[in-house]
Amino acid sequence: MFTSLKLCYLLPCLCSSRGQESAGIVTSNGDNPPTYNTLKGMGLVNNAFPPEELLKLRYGNLGIGHTRYSTTGISELQNCQPFVVDTLHGKIAVAHNGELVNAAALRKKVMRHGVGLSTSSDSELITQLLALTPPMEELDSPDWVARIKNLMQETPTSYSLLLMYTDVIYAIRDPYGNRPLCIGRLVPVSRMQNSGAGEGDTEGWVVSSESCSFQSTGAKYYREVMPGEIVQISKDGIKSLSIVPRPEGDLPAFCIFEYVYFARPDSIFEGQMVYTVRQRCGVQLAIEAPTEADVVSTVPESATPAALGYASKLGLPYVEVLCKNRYVGRTFIQPNTRLRQLGVAKKFGALTDNFAGKRVVLVDDSIVRGNTISPIIKLLKEAGATEVHIRVASPPIRFPCYMGINIPTKEELIANKPEFQDIAGYIGANSVQYLSVEGLLSAVQGGIPSLQDKMISDKPCRRVGHCTACLTGKYPVNLEW
């Protein structure tokens, strides 16, 4: 929920690392019935929204925004979010992060109700499911909790949602908590650095996939939306309306790839900063896969904390060997292989003075397809490195993700190719070693406050679990194909 046009623009802008294909904003004046204003465009936020177009949204006092990274649905304007639809009780706007594991069956179900779908996006499907009247709802007023619970019964994962209706926003996370969602408090600028700022200082509320967007918008991190939780946000504050449980015995399944690569390092998940988790991954990697070398470096920037942890544990100097062109987007989330490969070619330059004549350990966060690391090794060796050893701060990715990360087929994953048997020779490295699944889980879960409390107390604590399906093939729910 946003209290100004500036916030509605800034939050998606600050989360552009999560999606670069398109962006959208919907604002409401909070009346009943409300006036919704919508702005959508292709590309990064600052390119998608010309200043004169932003003026169309100036009368809204709440709104939701979205940046898109397509995992289902083609990359075009019609799939841009948020979606706005008419319901029996008025318009709703919905923004969604994730991917429904049973989307095909749900599309058929919605269309059997006589509802046409105009896009190939899961997000429109969610919007139409929320628009359907649940069996127990009274005709004269919508029961959004019942509708949201009905959605959760229809599809177990993967989604974090924002639903805007008149003057209220609902923040929703699926029962497995696969995708992140957190809440921030807008406070006066004079109180931003004051740890004692209480709820009495609150000027408004914001919700985001990542907490990294809060600081620059004048908000302080408040808390996560819990798995299965429905949170209502209005001018009266926030209220937890319900928590929908998982099937008995199932653990949460927060995506472990958020820690490995996808999230910004200054974000907070499960009570710990992503940067610190990545450092612990580097330390664990040094324990599992040490090597004799002269310097340690990284493929900037998401692997930098892991490289620092690796270097510290082994007592080796950390130096920069690559200069990153900061005007090039993230190669992993480019929509096709050709764009990823072209992105690598123009993304890095060699800092030759730091490593010429030396043995280099290059720490990377992951090797998914093998498109980016090989030309980097070639670049370093041509610039004077005598050896290049690759250490990967995550396990080999062997299985597709069906829950919001674009790893669509086994065939494109380097770990499933015959060349993986000699991965070092295939990519031109002197050696390659990965962090184990057990090591990754240890690094991630070792800093979660509830698990630390469990070690020193027998008191019940929050249950913790992580989705490692892309590494192990063990998906948190049964897939329908």
N, C-alpha and C positions, 0 to 999 in steps of 0.2 A: 504494500500500500504506500502510495507516495503523496506528499502534501504539496508538491510543486512540479511544474513542467520540467525544471532543471533536473530534479531527481529522476523523473521518468525517462529522461534522456541519458543521464549519467550511469544509472545502474546497468542497463544493457551494454553500454559502452565499456564499462569496467569488467564486464563478463564476456567480452568479445573473444577471449581465449577459448571459450566453450563453443563458439560457433561463428563462422565468418561468411556464410553463404547469403544470409538474409537477416533482416531485423524488422521488428514491428512494435508499435505502442498503441494501446487503447486507453483512453481516459474517460472518466465519468464525472459529471457535475454533482452526483450524489442525490439528485432529486428522485421523486417517485411519480411518474416514470422518469428514468434518467435520460440524459442526452449523452450518447457515446460518440467520441471522435476517434477515428482510426487513421494511423499512418504506417505504411509498410514500404519496404524497398529492398533491393538486392544489394549484397555486399556488406562491408563493415558498417557499423552504426554511423560513424561520422561521414561516410559516403552516402548512406541510404537516406539520410534525413537532412536535406538542405535547410538552412536557418529559416527561410520564409515559409517552408512547409510546417516546421515545428510550431509556428504561431497558431496553427489551426487547433492545437491542443491546449491553448493557454487558459481555457476556462475550466479545466478539470481540476478537482481537488483529490482525486484518487485515480489510480491507473495501474496497468500491468504492462510489462515489456518483455521481449523475447529475442534472443539471437539463435539462429538455426544452424545446426550441423546435422545434415540429413543421414539417417540410417535406414529409414523407409520413406518412400515418396521421392520423386525427382526434385532436383534443385531448380525450382522456378517460383515465381511470385505467388501463384495460387496456393502453394503449400506454406507460405509464410504465416507465422503466428503473431499475435493471438487470433483465435477464431471467435467471431461474434455470430450468435444465432438467436432467432426469436423462439421463445418457449410460450407455453400456455400462460405464464405469469410475467412475461416481459423478456427483454434481452438479457443474455449472459455473455461474458467474454471469458475465454479459457486459454491459458498458456501451459504447455506441457514439456517436460524434459524426460526422455526415456523412450522405451519401445515396448509395445504390448506383445507378450509371448503368444497370445492366442488371437491375434488381430484378424486372421482370415475367417475364423469361425464367427467372430463378433461382427464383421462386416456383413456376413450373410444374415445374421440375426437382426441387425438394424434394418437391412433392406427388406426383410420379411414384414417389418412393421410399416412398410410403405415409405420409408425415409430414403431419399436419394442422397448419395455422397458425391460431392463435386471435386474432391481431391483424392490423392493416394496417401494422404498423411494419417498416421495413427491419431494425431491430435484432433482432427475433425471427428473421427470416430468416437473419441472420448467425449467431445462436446455434444454430439448427438445422443450418446448414452445418458449424459447428465440431463438432457432436455426431455427424455422420456419420463412420464409420470409413473412413479412406483406404485404398487398395488394398494398400499395403506394410506396414501396421501389424500388429504382433504382437497376438494375441488377448488376452494376459495383461496388457498394460500400454499406456497411451495414449502416442502419440507426438505431443505437441502442436505441435512444430515442423512435422511433416509435415502436420498438420491445418490449421495456419495457412497454410502454403505452398499447400496445396490451395485454401483460401479465396482467396488472392491470385491463383491461376490462374483461378479461377472469375469473379472480379470485380476489375478493375484499380483502381477508385477509386469513391467517396470515403469513407474511413473512418480514424478513429483509434479504437483499441479497448483496453479493459482486460478481460482474461480471468482469472478467479479459479478455481483448482482446488486443493483441500485447503489446503496452506500456501504456495502460490506464486501470484504474480500475473504475468501476461505483459502487457507494454505493446507495442502493435503499431501501426504506421503504414503506410498503403498505399504502394505503390512510387512514386507520384507525390508523396507528401507533401502532399496537398491540404489536409488539416485539421491543425491544430497538435497537438503533444503533447510535454511536457517532464518532466524528472525533477528532484526536489529532495531534498536531504539534511536530515534532522532533526538539529539540533545543540543542545547545551545553550544556554539563553538567554544565559548569560554569554559565549558564543562567537559570538553572532549578528552582532555588529559587528566581529568579528575577521577580517580578510582572510586571516590565516594559519591559520585553522581547517582542519585536514586531515581525511582520511577516517577517521583514528583517533578523531575526535570524533563520528562518525556514530552516532545513536541509532535511526535508522530511515529509511525512504524513502517519498516521496510522489510521485505522478504526477498531472499536471493538464493540461488543455488550455492553460492560461495560467499563466505564472510569477507573475503578480500575486497569486495565492493563497498563495504560499510564505511571504512575510515575516510575515504575521499568524498563521501556524501554527507558527512556530519553525523554518522550513526555509530553507535557502539553495539558490539555483538551482545545479544541477549541470550539466545539459546537455539538449539536445533529443534526442528519439528521431528518428533519421534516417529519410528516406523508405525504405520497404521493410524497416525493421529490426524484429527480434523481440527484445525485452529481457526477460530473466527476473529477477524480483525475489523474493528470499526472505530468511529470517533470516541467510543467509550473505552477503548483499549483492546487487549487481546484476551481470548477465552478459549480454553481447550474444551471442545464439545464432546469428543469421544475418541477412544483408541480401539481400532478394529484389530482383533488378535489374529495371529497366524494359526494354521492348523497345529494341534497340540504336538509338542516336541520339536517343531521347526525353529531353528535359530534365525536371527536376522541375516540378511545377505547383502550388506553394503559392498558396493563394487570396489574391489581392492585395486583396480587399475586407476581409480581416482588418486590414490596415494602414489602409485608408481609414476604416472605421467600426466593424467588429464587435468588435475586441479592445479591452481596457482599455489606456489609454495607458502604464501602468507595466509592461506585459508585455514580454518579450524574445522576439523571433523572429530566427532567423538571425544571432545575435550582436549585434543592435541593438535599442534600445528603441523601441517604437511611437511614443511621444511625439516623439522626435527625428526619426523618419521623417515624421511629420505636419508638423513644423516645416519640414522641407526641402520638403515639398509646397507649403506656403505661400510659401516663398521663390521656388520655381519658378513658382508662379502669379503672383506679383508681376512676374516677368520677362516672362511671356507675356501677362498681362492687367492692366496698371496702369490706374489711373483717378484723376481729380482728385476729391478728397474732403477732408473735415475730420477724420473719425475712422474707425477700423476697429474692427469688433466681430465677434461670432460668434453662431451658434446654439449655446448650450451643450449638452453639454460636449465632445463628441468632436471638434468643429471648433476648439476653442480653440487648440491648438498651431499649426494652420495659419494662423489669424488673427494670432497673434503673429509668425509668420515673415513673413507678408505685410506687416504693419505695419512691422516692423523693416527689411525690404528697401526700402520706399518712404519711410521716415522719417516715418511718420504716427503719431499717438498711438493707442494701443489703449485702448478703454474698454468697460465692460460696458453694454449697452443692454437686456438682458433678465434678469429675475430668474426663476430656475427653481424650480418647486415640486419639491423633491427627494423628495416622497412619491408621485410619479407615475412609473410604469415607463417603459421605453423604447418609444416609439411605433412604431418600425420593426418590432419583433418581436411586436407585437400580432397575433393571428391573423386579423383581418379589417379591411377599410377603415373601417367605422363606428367600431370601437374606436380606430383610429389617429386619426381625425378628432376624436373626443371627447377623446382624450388631449391633442391640441394645445390645445384650448379651455381646458383647466384647467391647462396645464403652465407657461405663461409670464405674467409681468407686465412692464410697461415701466418702465425706470429713466429717466424723462423728463428729469431735470436733466442727464443726461450727453450728450444729443444734440438737444434741442429747438432748432430753428433751424439745424441743421447737416446737411451732406451725409454720409450714412453708407454705408460699404462693409461689407456683411454677408457674412462668409465662412461657407460651409456645407461639410460634408464630402461630401455627395452630394445629388442630387435624384432620387429614384427614381420616385415616383408623382406628386409635386407637391401632395400633400394637406397637407403641414405648412408649407411655406414661404409660400404665399399669405396665409394669415391672419396670419402673423408680420409680413409687409410691411405689411399693412393696419393692424395694431396700431401699428407704429412711425410710420407716416405720420399716423395719427389722433392720436398722442401728440406730434407736432411736428417730425418729421424732414422736411427740405425735399426730400431725394432719398434713395432707397435703391437702391444698386447691389449686385447679387448676384455674388459670385465663388465658384465651386465648385472645391474642391481635389481634384477627380477628374473624369474624362471622363464624358460622358453614358452612362448605362446603357441599352443598346439590346436586350439579349438575355437570355432567361431563364437562371437558374442551375439545373442539375440535380445539384448536388454539395453541397447543404447550406445554401444561403442562399435565403430565401423570396422569390424573384423568379420566379413561376411562368409568367406569360404575357407575350408581347410587347405585347398590347393595353393592359395596364394601365400600361406604362412611358411616362412623359411624353415621352421622347425619340422615341417612335414615333408620337405623335399629331400631327395636322395643326397643332395649336396651337403645336407646338415651333418652327415657322418664325418665330413672333413670341412666343417664350417670355417675354420681358420684359413685353409687354402682357398676356399671358395670366395671369401671376401678380402683375401690378401693380408691377413693378420698373422703375426707370429704365434699367437695362441688366443683362444677364446674360452672363457668360463662364465657360467651363470650362477646367480644366487639360487638356492634351493627353495622349494615351496615352503618347507618348514622354516627356513631362515627368514623368508619374507613375512610369514605369519607372526613369527616371533618379534620381528622388528616393528610390525604394525601394531600388534596387540600389547607389546611391552609397555607402552606409554598411556594406555587408556585408563583413566582414573578409576573406573569401577573395577577393573581387573587388578589394579594395584591395591585397591582397598581390600579385595578378596584375599590377597596374599597375607594380609596382616589382621584379618578379621573374618569371623564366620557369619557375618551379617549378610542377608540376601542382597544381591547387587543386580544392576541392569545386565541382561543377557547380551552377549556380544557374538557376532558371527560375520563372516565376510564371504562374498561370492568369489570363488577362484575358478569358475567354470572355464575360462579361457586358458587356464593353466592345467587343469586336472580333468576336464570334461564332466565334472559333477555339478550339474545345474541345480539351483535351489528349488525349482518346481519341474514337474513333468512337462515336456514340450509336446505339442500336438502334431509333430511331423516326424 
